[in-house]
Structure formats: C-alpha cells, structure tokens
Amino acid sequence: MKLRTINIIAYIVLGIIAVLWLVPLYLAITTSLKTLREVSAMNYLSLPRTPEPSNYVQAWNSGIGKGLLNSIIITIPTTILCVFIGAWAGYFLSRFRFRYAPLIFFITAIATFIPYQIVLIPLTQIVASLRIGQSHLGLIFAYTVLNVPLAALVTATFFTSIPKELEEAAYIDGCGPVKIFWKIILPVAKPALASAAILVFTQVWNEFLIALTLSTPSTKPVTPVVAELKGNYVAQWNIQMAGAILAILPPLILFLLMGKYFIRGLLAGTLKA
C-alpha cells in the first residue's frame, strides 16, 4: 500500500511538471491563432474566438520560408560534419590511452559548455580571415568548430560501453584501427550517433547570437527572422508566435523520427556494468 501511494504521488508530481512544461507551447499555439486585438486584451490563457490561420501565411511571407531554407542549408551539413569528426575524436579519447588523455577529455567537456559570447570576437576574426564571412559556408564552419566537442563527448561516453573484445577479435583477424572503426564500431554505435546528431541539430537550429552576427539578409537563419517578426512599432505577437511554431517543426520532426535512439545513446555509457 505504501509503495502504491508513493507511485500515485510520483505520477501526480510528474503530471503537474508535464502540464507546466506544456504551458508555453499552449500559449504559443493559441497566440498564433489570435487577432491582434485579442492579443492586446492580454487574456493569454483564453482560446482564440475566431482562429486566424492567416497569421501563419503572413509569417511565412515575412521571411520564415527563406529563414527555414537557410537553416536547413546550414544545419544539415554542420550536423554531418560534427558527428563525423566527433565520432573519430570520441573513439580516440575512449580507446587510446596516453599520458594526456584525461586532460584532453576534460578540456573537451569544458569546451562543450563555453558560452558563445566568449569566443564570438575571435571566431568572427577567423571566419573573416578565411574570406567566408557572412555566407552559408562561414556559418557552417563556425557551428562545426563550436559543436564538435559536444558530438565527441556524447560518442566517447557510448564507446566506453562497447566491449573491447570486439576490437581484439578484429585485430586478431588482421583489421587495422580505421577498418575496425568503420566496420565494427560505427554499426554498433548508431544510438550514440543519433543522439549526437539530434543534440547538434537542435543546438545549431536554435542558436541566435552567431546566426545574427555572421549572416546577411540573404543567409539569415530562422531564429533571427523569428525575432524580427515582432515588428518595429506594434508588437505583433500573434505573427511572431506563428513564425515560432513553424520554426520548431523541423527539430520536432527529427525528435519524433529518431527519439527512440536518443535516450539509448545518452544512457549507454552510464549504464555500463
């Protein structure tokens, strides 16, 4: 009986947390379907009297479509590069033991959490010196540099859970480190690669500061475009919320398609016996 009571309380608490977590999404959806007069009335929790799907059309025509295309052009290559480079780095950090391996792993972990504001000026100077500033390529380069440590950390944690006997057996059969990585490690590490891809994709897609600094009107990703939808003289929250809903759809679809691998990849290293 006591255990059942604890379970009931746990479900109630989790239900309350879930509701609180969904409140911002509810507000965004309802606001995106309201008229400007309804938004000005500040009845945030009320449903729209007459839904206005035209808000989405106006948001799309105001630049969301171009912003989504730019974000796709930037985010997909960045994610592929980060996962590819990060997987190699993660495999190296988790398998090859040398004197400075713990230090490098620690630096990689720290680099994952460095605020972008700290590296904004030197990163901008590097991009400018490479003559790729204010272009898709410049943003891809910047995001790759900033997110490879994240991919390396996620994959390295997973690689530690893979039995070394698999590699030892491959070594006996005459395989080298590169072939072992491609033929044995990567097929087993699909959950970790999916987890790294989801994290990097979401991180790059939602990033605002670098996107605003290194882009031009023709290369601007979706996040600065959403910020501009508010308007200059009148706060068009309904249009901005419509743009925000459109902007979150690609990451949401990615989570729905690859979500089953996400938790497995993140927890694999922690669940190692």
C-alpha positions as CSV (number, residue, x, y, z in Angstrom):
1,M,0.0,0.0,0.0
2,K,2.8,2.3,0.9
3,L,4.6,1.7,-2.4
4,R,1.3,2.3,-4.3
5,T,0.9,5.6,-2.5
6,I,4.4,6.7,-3.4
7,N,3.7,5.7,-7.1
8,I,0.5,7.7,-7.1
9,I,2.3,10.8,-5.7
10,A,5.1,10.4,-8.2
11,Y,2.6,10.3,-11.1
12,I,0.8,13.4,-9.8
13,V,4.0,15.3,-9.5
14,L,5.1,14.3,-12.9
15,G,1.7,15.2,-14.3
16,I,2.0,18.7,-12.8
17,I,5.5,19.1,-14.2
18,A,4.3,18.0,-17.6
19,V,1.4,20.5,-17.6
20,L,3.7,23.3,-16.5
21,W,6.2,22.3,-19.3
22,L,3.4,22.4,-21.9
23,V,2.0,25.8,-20.9
24,P,4.5,27.8,-23.0
25,L,3.6,25.7,-26.0
26,Y,-0.1,26.2,-25.4
27,L,0.4,29.9,-25.1
28,A,2.4,30.0,-28.4
29,I,-0.2,28.0,-30.3
30,T,-3.2,29.9,-29.0
31,T,-1.5,33.3,-29.5
32,S,-0.5,32.4,-33.1
33,L,-4.2,31.9,-33.9
34,K,-5.5,35.1,-32.3
35,T,-6.1,38.5,-33.9
36,L,-4.0,41.5,-32.8
37,R,-7.0,42.9,-30.9
38,E,-7.3,39.6,-28.9
39,V,-3.6,39.6,-28.1
40,S,-3.8,43.2,-27.0
41,A,-6.5,42.3,-24.5
42,M,-3.8,40.2,-22.6
43,N,-6.1,37.2,-22.0
44,Y,-3.2,34.9,-22.6
45,L,-4.8,31.7,-21.4
46,S,-8.1,32.1,-23.4
47,L,-8.7,30.3,-26.7
48,P,-9.0,32.4,-29.8
49,R,-12.6,33.4,-30.6
50,T,-12.1,33.0,-34.3
51,P,-8.9,31.2,-35.3
52,E,-6.7,33.1,-37.7
53,P,-4.6,30.6,-39.8
54,S,-3.7,33.6,-42.0
55,N,-1.2,34.5,-39.3
56,Y,0.9,31.6,-40.5
57,V,0.7,32.7,-44.1
58,Q,1.8,36.2,-43.1
59,A,4.7,34.9,-41.0
60,W,5.8,32.7,-44.0
61,N,5.6,35.6,-46.4
62,S,7.5,37.8,-43.9
63,G,10.6,35.7,-44.3
64,I,10.1,32.5,-42.3
65,G,10.2,30.4,-45.5
66,K,13.6,31.8,-46.5
67,G,14.9,31.5,-43.0
68,L,13.9,27.9,-42.8
69,L,15.7,27.2,-46.0
70,N,18.8,28.9,-44.8
71,S,18.7,27.0,-41.5
72,I,18.3,23.7,-43.4
73,I,21.3,24.6,-45.7
74,I,23.4,25.4,-42.6
75,T,22.3,22.8,-40.1
76,I,22.3,19.6,-42.1
77,P,26.0,19.9,-43.3
78,T,27.0,21.1,-39.8
79,T,25.4,18.1,-38.1
80,I,27.0,15.6,-40.6
81,L,30.4,17.2,-40.1
82,C,30.2,17.4,-36.3
83,V,29.0,13.8,-36.0
84,F,31.7,12.5,-38.4
85,I,34.6,14.4,-36.7
86,G,33.2,14.0,-33.2
87,A,32.8,10.2,-33.7
88,W,36.5,9.9,-34.6
89,A,37.5,12.1,-31.7
90,G,35.3,10.3,-29.3
91,Y,36.7,6.9,-30.4
92,F,40.2,8.2,-29.9
93,L,39.5,9.6,-26.5
94,S,37.7,6.5,-25.3
95,R,40.1,3.8,-26.6
96,F,43.6,5.1,-26.9
97,R,45.1,5.7,-23.5
98,F,48.1,8.0,-23.2
99,R,49.5,10.5,-20.7
100,Y,47.3,13.5,-21.6
101,A,44.1,11.6,-22.5
102,P,42.2,12.6,-19.3
103,L,43.3,16.2,-19.7
104,I,42.1,16.3,-23.3
105,F,38.8,14.6,-22.3
106,F,38.3,17.2,-19.6
107,I,39.1,20.1,-22.0
108,T,36.6,18.6,-24.5
109,A,33.9,18.5,-21.8
110,I,34.6,22.1,-20.8
111,A,34.5,23.3,-24.4
112,T,31.0,21.9,-24.7
113,F,29.7,24.4,-22.2
114,I,31.6,27.5,-23.1
115,P,29.2,30.4,-23.8
116,Y,29.3,31.6,-27.4
117,Q,29.8,35.2,-26.3
118,I,33.3,34.3,-25.1
119,V,34.5,33.2,-28.5
120,L,32.4,35.5,-30.7
121,I,35.1,38.0,-31.5
122,P,38.0,35.6,-32.3
123,L,35.6,33.3,-34.2
124,T,34.4,36.3,-36.3
125,Q,38.1,37.2,-37.0
126,I,38.9,33.7,-38.1
127,V,35.9,33.5,-40.4
128,A,36.8,36.9,-41.9
129,S,40.4,35.9,-42.4
130,L,39.2,32.8,-44.3
131,R,37.1,35.0,-46.5
132,I,33.9,33.1,-45.8
133,G,32.3,35.7,-43.6
134,Q,28.5,36.4,-44.0
135,S,27.9,33.3,-46.0
136,H,26.4,29.8,-45.5
137,L,29.9,28.4,-45.5
138,G,31.1,30.7,-42.8
139,L,28.1,29.8,-40.5
140,I,28.8,26.1,-41.2
141,F,32.4,26.5,-40.3
142,A,31.6,28.4,-37.1
143,Y,29.0,25.9,-35.9
144,T,31.2,23.0,-36.7
145,V,34.0,24.3,-34.6
146,L,31.7,25.1,-31.7
147,N,29.8,21.8,-31.7
148,V,32.4,19.1,-32.5
149,P,33.2,18.9,-28.7
150,L,29.6,18.1,-28.0
151,A,29.5,15.3,-30.5
152,A,32.8,13.9,-29.3
153,L,31.7,13.9,-25.7
154,V,28.4,12.0,-26.5
155,T,30.1,9.4,-28.7
156,A,33.0,8.9,-26.3
157,T,30.6,8.1,-23.5
158,F,29.0,5.5,-25.7
159,F,32.2,4.0,-27.0
160,T,33.3,3.2,-23.4
161,S,30.3,0.8,-23.1
162,I,31.4,-1.2,-26.2
163,P,33.3,-4.4,-25.1
164,K,37.0,-4.3,-26.1
165,E,36.8,-8.0,-27.0
166,L,35.1,-7.0,-30.3
167,E,38.1,-4.9,-31.3
168,E,40.6,-7.5,-30.0
169,A,38.9,-10.2,-32.2
170,A,39.1,-7.9,-35.2
171,Y,42.8,-7.2,-34.5
172,I,43.5,-11.0,-34.5
173,D,41.7,-11.2,-37.9
174,G,44.1,-8.6,-39.3
175,C,42.0,-5.4,-39.2
176,G,43.6,-2.1,-38.5
177,P,42.1,0.7,-36.3
178,V,40.5,2.5,-39.3
179,K,38.7,-0.6,-40.6
180,I,37.7,-1.6,-37.0
181,F,36.1,1.9,-36.6
182,W,34.2,1.7,-39.9
183,K,33.2,-1.9,-39.9
184,I,32.6,-2.7,-36.2
185,I,32.4,0.4,-34.0
186,L,30.1,2.6,-36.1
187,P,27.4,0.0,-36.8
188,V,27.2,-0.7,-33.1
189,A,27.2,3.0,-32.2
190,K,24.1,4.0,-34.1
191,P,22.2,5.2,-31.0
192,A,25.2,7.4,-30.0
193,L,25.4,8.8,-33.5
194,A,21.7,9.5,-33.5
195,S,21.9,11.2,-30.0
196,A,24.8,13.4,-31.1
197,A,23.0,14.3,-34.4
198,I,19.9,15.3,-32.5
199,L,21.8,17.4,-30.0
200,V,23.9,19.1,-32.6
201,F,21.0,19.7,-34.9
202,T,18.9,21.2,-32.2
203,Q,21.8,23.3,-30.9
204,V,22.6,24.8,-34.3
205,W,18.9,25.2,-35.3
206,N,18.0,27.2,-32.1
207,E,21.2,29.3,-31.9
208,F,20.7,33.0,-32.2
209,L,23.9,35.0,-31.5
210,I,26.2,33.5,-34.1
211,A,23.3,33.4,-36.6
212,L,22.7,37.1,-36.1
213,T,26.4,38.1,-36.2
214,L,27.7,36.1,-39.2
215,S,24.7,36.3,-41.5
216,T,23.4,38.7,-44.1
217,P,19.7,39.2,-45.1
218,S,20.2,36.5,-47.8
219,T,21.8,33.9,-45.5
220,K,19.9,34.7,-42.2
221,P,18.8,31.5,-40.4
222,V,15.3,31.2,-39.0
223,T,15.9,32.3,-35.4
224,P,16.8,36.0,-36.2
225,V,13.9,36.0,-38.7
226,V,11.5,35.0,-35.9
227,A,12.9,37.7,-33.7
228,E,12.2,40.3,-36.4
229,L,8.6,39.3,-36.9
230,K,7.6,41.2,-33.7
231,G,7.5,44.4,-35.7
232,N,9.0,47.9,-35.1
233,Y,6.1,50.0,-34.0
234,V,3.4,47.5,-33.0
235,A,4.1,44.2,-31.2
236,Q,2.7,41.6,-33.5
237,W,3.0,38.7,-31.0
238,N,0.5,36.6,-33.0
239,I,2.6,36.8,-36.1
240,Q,5.8,36.1,-34.2
241,M,4.3,33.1,-32.4
242,A,3.1,31.7,-35.7
243,G,6.6,32.0,-37.0
244,A,8.0,30.4,-33.9
245,I,5.6,27.4,-34.3
246,L,6.8,27.0,-37.9
247,A,10.4,27.3,-36.8
248,I,10.2,24.4,-34.2
249,L,8.7,21.9,-36.7
250,P,11.9,20.5,-38.2
251,P,13.6,19.7,-34.8
252,L,10.3,18.3,-33.6
253,I,10.1,16.0,-36.6
254,L,13.7,14.9,-36.0
255,F,12.9,14.0,-32.4
256,L,9.8,12.0,-33.5
257,L,11.8,10.1,-36.1
258,M,14.9,9.4,-34.1
259,G,13.7,9.8,-30.5
260,K,13.9,6.0,-29.7
261,Y,17.7,6.2,-30.3
262,F,18.2,9.3,-28.3
263,I,17.9,8.1,-24.7
264,R,19.7,4.8,-25.6
265,G,22.6,6.7,-26.9
266,L,22.8,9.1,-23.9
267,L,22.5,6.4,-21.3
268,A,24.6,3.7,-22.8
269,G,27.8,4.8,-21.2
270,T,26.2,5.5,-17.8
271,L,24.6,2.1,-17.7
272,K,27.9,0.2,-18.3
273,A,28.3,-2.5,-15.7
